[in-house]
Amino acid sequence: GRAASRVATPRSNAEEPQLIRQPSRVRNAVVHTPSHAAPL
């Protein structure tokens, strides 16, 4: 359990900055995504 979450954390953190740079359209789509809504 710890290993899975441990690997998933760096992944999401690395993707977040990229999504922020994306256009407003992509950014809004990410906000509506349940999986991304929790961390944000």
matplotlib code that plots the C-alpha trace (Angstrom):
import matplotlib.pyplot as plt

x = [0.0, 2.7, 4.8, 1.8, 0.9, 4.6, 5.0, 1.8, 2.7, 5.7, 3.8, 0.9, 3.3, 5.3, 2.1, 0.5, 3.0, 2.6, -1.2, -1.0, 1.0, -1.7, -4.4, -7.5, -9.5, -7.3, -7.0, -10.8, -11.1, -8.6, -10.6, -13.7, -11.8, -12.6, -9.1, -7.4, -10.0, -8.9, -5.2, -6.0]
y = [0.0, 2.5, 1.7, 2.4, 5.7, 6.7, 6.2, 8.0, 11.1, 12.2, 11.4, 13.7, 16.4, 16.3, 16.5, 19.4, 22.1, 20.9, 21.2, 24.7, 25.8, 24.3, 26.6, 27.5, 24.9, 22.0, 23.5, 23.7, 20.1, 19.0, 20.8, 18.9, 15.6, 13.9, 12.4, 15.8, 17.8, 16.3, 17.3, 20.7]
z = [0.0, 0.9, -2.2, -4.5, -2.9, -2.7, -6.4, -7.3, -5.3, -7.3, -10.5, -9.7, -8.4, -11.7, -13.8, -11.8, -13.0, -16.6, -16.3, -14.8, -17.9, -20.2, -21.7, -19.7, -21.6, -20.4, -16.9, -16.6, -17.8, -15.1, -12.4, -13.3, -13.1, -9.7, -9.4, -9.9, -7.9, -4.6, -4.7, -6.2]

ax = plt.figure().add_subplot(projection="3d")
ax.plot(x, y, z, "-o")
ax.set_aspect("equal")
plt.show()
